[in-house]
């Protein structure tokens, strides 16, 4: 499982933000899509990541909701490629405490994202291909 390529578990065509979107627009997008981290993409290329924590910090610092996220996004982003191993993603999640890693090709074009949940789900499904649901076990 840990030797599988990331592309086998990544989310293709993830929801993304544009660096010219405002803090308010991205906050609304995150609320609507129930996401906490978004890749920031311009012309198909990864230029950053924005998190709900970044938006919260910007708000606490007194930045207006009409400020572009390019002012508050993370610009130095750890990324992986579709051919990197699931184990590499797991190690990054464990070591750096990331929740979402953008998956890019050699031209820095966003191909997808992989989350810590994707890795957990992959490991769980490997061990339990037909999981027993909570209510089936405990609801009696």
C-alpha positions in Angstrom: 0.0 0.0 0.0 2.7 2.5 0.9 4.4 1.7 -2.4 1.4 2.6 -4.4 1.7 5.8 -6.5 0.0 8.9 -5.1 -2.0 9.3 -8.3 -4.0 6.1 -7.3 -5.5 7.8 -4.3 -5.3 11.6 -5.0 -8.3 13.7 -5.8 -8.1 14.8 -9.4 -9.6 18.2 -10.4 -9.7 19.6 -6.8 -11.4 22.8 -5.8 -8.8 25.6 -6.2 -8.5 29.3 -5.5 -7.0 32.0 -7.6 -4.5 34.5 -6.1 -6.6 37.4 -7.1 -9.7 36.2 -5.2 -10.4 38.1 -2.0 -10.2 36.7 1.5 -14.0 36.9 1.7 -14.5 35.0 -1.6 -12.2 32.2 -0.5 -13.7 32.0 3.0 -17.1 31.6 1.4 -15.8 29.0 -1.1 -14.3 27.0 1.8 -17.5 27.2 3.7 -19.6 26.1 0.7 -17.3 23.2 -0.1 -16.5 22.3 3.5 -12.7 22.5 2.8 -10.0 23.9 5.0 -7.1 24.0 2.6 -7.0 25.0 -1.1 -4.3 25.0 -3.7 -3.9 28.4 -5.2 -3.5 28.1 -9.0 -2.8 30.7 -11.7 -2.7 29.6 -15.4 -2.8 26.0 -14.3 0.3 26.3 -12.2 0.5 26.0 -8.4 1.5 29.3 -6.8 0.5 28.7 -3.2 -1.8 27.2 -0.6 -4.4 28.9 1.4 -5.9 27.5 4.7 -8.7 28.5 6.9 -6.0 29.2 9.5 -4.4 31.7 7.1 -7.7 33.4 6.7 -8.3 33.5 10.4 -4.8 35.0 11.0 -5.4 37.7 8.3 -8.7 38.6 10.1 -7.0 38.7 13.5 -4.3 41.0 12.0 -7.0 43.4 10.8 -6.7 42.7 7.1 -9.9 43.6 5.2 -12.0 40.8 3.7 -11.5 42.5 0.3 -7.7 41.8 0.4 -6.4 39.4 -2.2 -5.3 36.0 -0.9 -2.0 36.4 -2.6 -1.1 38.6 0.3 -1.7 35.9 3.0 -1.3 32.6 1.2 1.5 30.2 1.8 4.0 30.6 -1.1 6.6 28.0 -0.2 4.6 24.9 -0.6 5.7 21.3 -0.1 4.4 19.3 -3.1 4.6 15.9 -4.5 4.3 14.3 -7.9 1.7 11.7 -9.1 4.4 9.1 -9.2 5.6 9.7 -5.7 4.7 6.9 -3.3 1.8 7.0 -0.8 4.5 6.3 1.9 6.2 9.6 0.9 2.9 11.4 1.5 2.4 9.6 4.8 5.9 10.5 6.0 5.3 14.2 5.1 1.9 14.2 6.9 3.6 12.6 10.0 6.7 14.7 10.0 5.5 18.1 9.0 1.9 17.8 10.1 0.4 18.8 6.8 -3.2 18.0 6.0 -3.2 18.5 2.3 -0.4 18.1 -0.3 -0.7 19.4 -3.8 0.2 16.9 -6.5 2.0 18.6 -9.5 3.8 17.5 -12.6 7.4 18.5 -13.5 6.0 21.8 -15.0 4.4 22.6 -11.6 0.9 22.1 -13.1 -1.6 21.0 -10.5 -2.8 17.5 -11.1 -4.6 16.9 -7.8 -4.3 16.8 -4.1 -3.8 14.1 -1.6 -4.9 14.5 2.0 -4.0 12.7 5.2 -7.5 11.3 5.1 -6.8 9.8 1.7 -3.8 7.9 3.1 -5.8 6.7 6.2 -8.6 5.6 3.9 -6.2 3.7 1.6 -4.6 1.9 4.6 -7.9 1.1 6.1 -9.3 -0.3 2.8 -6.2 -2.4 2.4 -6.7 -4.0 5.8 -10.5 -4.1 5.6 -11.7 -4.3 2.0 -15.3 -4.8 3.2 -15.4 -2.8 6.4 -18.1 -3.5 9.0 -20.1 -0.3 9.6 -20.5 1.1 13.1 -24.2 0.5 13.4 -23.8 -3.1 12.3 -21.5 -3.8 15.1 -22.6 -1.6 18.0 -26.3 -0.8 17.4 -27.6 -4.1 18.8 
